[in-house]
Amino acid sequence: MPLFELLAILTLVILAWFWIDSLAARDVAIAAARQACQADGKQFLDESISVKNLRALRNDEGHLCIGRTYEFEYSETSDDRRRGSVVMLGRQVIIVNTGLVRVH
């Protein structure tokens, strides 16, 4: 098999792995945001999150992982929108913040 075909297949495998890993991490982040909002008596709006930041980071053991920061919106009084965030390292939630900027 020529080198070009091997590189093309390897690239497709890496892209497929990244896509599947990102979907799994997104599901974990949505669950964490929903749970944090429920615990604080807030309403998780739109049942969705968006990627704000994506970077390579090292975990406590020194292994390279994908660091992701997601943003979501929640409401405290049902007539306001506020922005929160979920910071993840791999598929592990590091912090959920529900005290950020008000959205107008």
C-alpha positions in Angstrom: 0.0 0.0 0.0 1.5 3.4 -1.0 2.5 5.8 1.8 -0.2 8.4 0.7 -3.0 5.9 1.2 -1.7 4.9 4.6 -1.5 8.5 5.7 -5.0 9.2 4.4 -6.4 6.2 6.3 -4.5 7.2 9.5 -5.8 10.8 9.2 -9.4 9.5 8.8 -9.1 7.2 11.8 -7.7 10.1 14.0 -10.5 12.4 12.8 -13.2 9.7 13.6 -11.7 9.1 17.0 -11.6 12.9 17.8 -15.2 13.3 16.7 -16.5 10.3 18.8 -14.4 11.5 21.8 -15.8 15.0 21.4 -19.4 13.7 21.4 -18.8 11.7 24.5 -17.2 14.7 26.3 -20.1 17.0 25.2 -22.6 14.6 26.7 -20.7 14.6 30.0 -20.5 18.4 30.0 -24.3 18.7 29.3 -25.0 16.4 32.2 -22.7 18.3 34.5 -24.3 21.7 33.6 -27.8 20.3 34.0 -26.9 18.9 37.4 -25.2 22.1 38.6 -28.2 24.1 37.5 -30.6 21.8 39.3 -28.5 21.8 42.5 -28.5 25.7 42.5 -32.2 26.0 41.7 -31.5 27.5 38.3 -33.0 26.6 34.9 -30.6 25.1 32.3 -31.7 26.9 29.1 -31.8 25.3 25.6 -30.4 22.0 26.8 -27.2 22.8 24.9 -23.6 23.9 25.3 -21.0 25.3 22.9 -17.2 24.9 22.7 -15.4 28.0 23.8 -11.9 26.6 24.0 -10.0 23.5 23.0 -6.4 22.8 23.8 -3.9 20.1 24.7 -3.1 19.9 28.4 -1.4 17.5 30.8 -3.3 15.7 33.6 -1.9 15.1 37.1 0.0 12.0 35.9 1.6 14.0 33.1 -0.4 12.4 30.3 -1.4 14.6 27.4 -5.2 15.1 27.3 -7.7 17.4 25.5 -8.8 20.3 27.6 -12.2 21.7 26.7 -14.2 24.7 27.9 -17.9 24.7 27.1 -20.4 27.6 27.6 -24.1 27.3 28.4 -26.9 29.6 29.4 -29.1 29.4 32.5 -31.8 31.4 34.1 -32.2 32.4 37.7 -35.7 34.1 37.4 -37.1 32.6 34.2 -36.8 36.1 32.5 -33.1 36.5 32.4 -30.2 34.7 30.7 -26.8 34.2 32.3 -23.8 32.4 31.0 -22.0 29.5 32.7 -19.1 27.3 31.8 -17.9 23.7 32.2 -14.1 23.0 32.1 -13.1 19.5 31.3 -9.8 17.6 31.0 -10.4 14.6 28.8 -13.8 13.3 29.9 -13.4 14.5 33.5 -15.3 17.6 34.7 -12.9 19.9 36.4 -15.2 22.8 37.3 -18.7 24.0 36.6 -19.2 27.7 36.9 -22.7 29.3 37.1 -21.8 32.8 38.0 -20.5 34.5 34.9 -21.7 37.2 32.6 -25.3 38.3 32.1 -26.5 38.0 28.5 -28.6 40.8 27.2 
